Amino acid sequence: MPGPGAFLVGDEERREVEEVLESGYISRYGSEEDVRFKRKVFTLEREFARRIGVAHCVAVNGGTGAIMASLVALGVGPGVEVLVQGYTFVASISAVLAVGGQPVLTEIDESLTMDPEDIERRITKRTRVIMPVHMLGNPCNLGRIMEIAGKHNLKVLEDCCQGLGARYKGKPLGSIGHIGAFSLNINKTITSGDGGLVTTRDRELYERAFAYHDQGHMPLRMGVEIGERSLIGINLRMNELTGAFVLGQLKKLDRILKILKDKKQKFKQAVCEGGIKNFGFRKINDPDECCTLLTVIFKDKGTAQRVAEALGTETVSQSGWHVYNNMEQLLSIKDKEGNKPFKRNMLPKTDRILERSINLSVGVVDPGLGAGFGINILSGDEEIQRRAEEFVRAAETSTA
Ligand SMILES: Cc1ncc(COP(=O)(O)O)c(C=O)c1O
């Protein structure tokens, strides 16, 4: 079951894609002189940059590619350390390894996002980047994180893959750090099946991210090289069909956010009306979050496990894809000396929070996130009430 944008695919996307099919231009590059060339990827980059409130955007083929291009833009490569939280999708970590850098894991706090209090002790002379991940649509505490980055002269890469549409202190996510990376995969706020976007205010970072995504080329080429190539790049390009589809979805973003806010509020209220006192909610760092999930945190692990079982879901710690403890490919890595840099239970605060937490779906229904139970963007009032009652019953009967 996908994210909210996928539920609402319709005429807007179809019209955009048909224009591309009729034009005959399906790559992002085409003839500037030919009026049939619709420049969908260029248009998306301009519109998305405007939406996020930054000067530049590069459209790419996925969130993982967006993070890789951002890391290369920031100068991450062999010997460079990047701080990233241990509760995130594996791509935030593997992107660092893929460009030759070294991920250093930090704890999360009760917002289930990066714990600012755990950053400074992990900074070494090799650290260059902090990568806060806006997990589950909840903005990280960017106020504190930007302050720490400034103090230590570090760059901030916002992993906004789960945070498209949210704001922190009035500013869109992806406009606050030095560079931001977004995903358009099927579980995200809006989607094109796959796709990604990089945002930045900085012209130099833009040129470097663009160059990495397109074999080292300068921005705005039209299929032929213009000028010298500044770095070794690869191909992470988005094609016109995808660009067109995203333009259709982008028109629906505000509607999606409004519906989710309303449904989450109703769901949470109905859960609270149950009067059960053995759980609380995750800390929300800004009310302008995405409202894609409602996360409950129980007082003890056993209760959380029993509730999850009764609902046919899992605690967040058991959900496979986003918890460092469950990333066997990460835990098996050995350095040159044969030591393992990533060990099970190396983040005790993160472990204690996640083993007591359950993600209830609101807009993102994703068992990979432990969010297999809850509501979705199409749920009516009756279903919201029924799901809330099922949760309350499970919480009531599962107390130790
Ligand atoms: C936090 C986070 N970072 C990165 C990614 C990678 O995005 P993609 O699947 O588009 O490559 C995801 C996708 O699930 C994500 O949730």
The ligand as an SDF file (V2000), in Angstrom:
LIG
                    3D

 16 16  0  0  0  0  0  0  0  0999 V2000
   14.4760    8.7260    4.6960 C   0  0  0  0  0  0  0  0  0  0  0  0
   14.7140    8.2150    3.3150 C   0  0  0  0  0  0  0  0  0  0  0  0
   15.8770    8.4900    2.6980 N   0  0  0  0  0  0  0  0  0  0  0  0
   16.1160    8.0630    1.4450 C   0  0  0  0  0  0  0  0  0  0  0  0
   15.2030    7.3130    0.7360 C   0  0  0  0  0  0  0  0  0  0  0  0
   15.5320    6.8070   -0.6400 C   0  0  0  0  0  0  0  0  0  0  0  0
   14.6360    7.2520   -1.6160 O   0  0  0  0  0  0  0  0  0  0  0  0
   14.3930    6.4020   -2.9740 P   0  0  0  0  0  0  0  0  0  0  0  0
   13.6600    5.1730   -2.6160 O   0  0  0  0  0  0  0  0  0  0  0  0
   13.5820    7.3550   -3.8210 O   0  0  0  0  0  0  0  0  0  0  0  0
   15.7340    6.1620   -3.5610 O   0  0  0  0  0  0  0  0  0  0  0  0
   13.9940    6.9830    1.3500 C   0  0  0  0  0  0  0  0  0  0  0  0
   12.9870    6.1570    0.6300 C   0  0  0  0  0  0  0  0  0  0  0  0
   12.2920    5.3390    1.1440 O   0  0  0  0  0  0  0  0  0  0  0  0
   13.7310    7.4570    2.6670 C   0  0  0  0  0  0  0  0  0  0  0  0
   12.5930    7.1600    3.2950 O   0  0  0  0  0  0  0  0  0  0  0  0
  1  2  1  0
  2  3  1  0
  2 15  2  0
  3  4  2  0
  4  5  1  0
  5  6  1  0
  5 12  2  0
  6  7  1  0
  7  8  1  0
  8  9  2  0
  8 10  1  0
  8 11  1  0
 12 13  1  0
 12 15  1  0
 13 14  2  0
 15 16  1  0
M  END
$$$$
